[in-house]
Amino acid sequence: MTDTPLAEMSFEDAMRELEIVVSKLERGDVALEDSITLYQRGADLKKHCEEKLKAAEEKVAQITLGEDGTPNGLKPVEGL
């Protein structure tokens, strides 16, 4: 786990750290206080990743709109 502030983390870095946090919590060999700290960090990382994805989706939506604001005929990706 890093002490890097979330605002400075890329989506990929946050996902890697989130995977590490989840792995540690799933093993169950972490002390209670450390588990609470890990859980909070994981929740913060998850929120950060969701925000990064939402921002990316909004950029893609802007790119796929024509100059007149109508869609360029691209279909949205299913599941997003």
C-alpha positions as CSV (number, residue, x, y, z in Angstrom):
1,M,0.0,0.0,0.0
2,T,1.3,3.4,-0.9
3,D,0.8,6.8,0.8
4,T,0.4,8.5,-2.6
5,P,-2.5,11.0,-2.4
6,L,-5.4,9.8,-4.5
7,A,-5.4,13.1,-6.5
8,E,-2.0,12.2,-7.8
9,M,-2.8,8.6,-8.8
10,S,-3.7,7.5,-12.3
11,F,-6.5,5.1,-12.8
12,E,-4.1,2.3,-13.4
13,D,-2.1,3.0,-10.3
14,A,-5.2,3.2,-8.2
15,M,-6.5,-0.1,-9.6
16,R,-3.2,-1.9,-8.9
17,E,-3.2,-0.6,-5.3
18,L,-6.9,-1.6,-4.9
19,E,-6.1,-5.1,-6.0
20,I,-3.4,-5.3,-3.4
21,V,-5.7,-4.0,-0.7
22,V,-8.4,-6.5,-1.6
23,S,-5.9,-9.4,-1.7
24,K,-4.6,-8.5,1.8
25,L,-8.2,-8.3,3.2
26,E,-9.2,-11.5,1.6
27,R,-6.2,-13.4,3.1
28,G,-7.6,-12.4,6.5
29,D,-4.2,-12.3,8.2
30,V,-4.2,-8.6,8.9
31,A,-4.7,-7.2,12.4
32,L,-8.1,-5.5,13.1
33,E,-6.8,-2.0,13.1
34,D,-4.8,-2.5,9.9
35,S,-7.9,-4.1,8.3
36,I,-9.9,-1.0,9.1
37,T,-7.2,1.2,7.6
38,L,-7.0,-1.0,4.5
39,Y,-10.7,-1.1,4.1
40,Q,-10.9,2.7,4.2
41,R,-8.0,3.0,1.7
42,G,-9.8,0.5,-0.5
43,A,-13.1,2.5,-0.4
44,D,-11.2,5.7,-1.3
45,L,-9.4,4.0,-4.2
46,K,-12.7,2.5,-5.5
47,K,-14.3,6.0,-5.4
48,H,-11.2,7.5,-7.2
49,C,-11.4,4.9,-9.9
50,E,-15.1,5.4,-10.4
51,E,-14.5,9.2,-10.7
52,K,-11.7,8.6,-13.3
53,L,-14.0,6.3,-15.3
54,K,-16.8,8.8,-15.2
55,A,-14.5,11.6,-16.5
56,A,-13.3,9.3,-19.3
57,E,-16.8,8.4,-20.3
58,E,-17.7,12.1,-20.4
59,K,-14.7,12.8,-22.6
60,V,-15.6,10.0,-25.0
61,A,-19.2,11.3,-25.1
62,Q,-17.8,14.8,-26.1
63,I,-15.6,13.2,-28.8
64,T,-18.4,11.2,-30.3
65,L,-20.7,14.3,-30.7
66,G,-20.5,16.2,-33.9
67,E,-20.1,20.0,-34.2
68,D,-23.8,20.4,-34.0
69,G,-24.1,18.4,-30.8
70,T,-25.6,15.3,-32.4
71,P,-24.0,11.9,-32.2
72,N,-21.6,10.8,-34.9
73,G,-23.3,7.5,-35.3
74,L,-21.2,5.7,-32.7
75,K,-23.0,3.3,-30.4
76,P,-22.4,3.4,-26.6
77,V,-20.5,0.5,-25.2
78,E,-22.8,-2.0,-23.4
79,G,-22.4,-2.1,-19.7
80,L,-21.2,1.4,-19.2
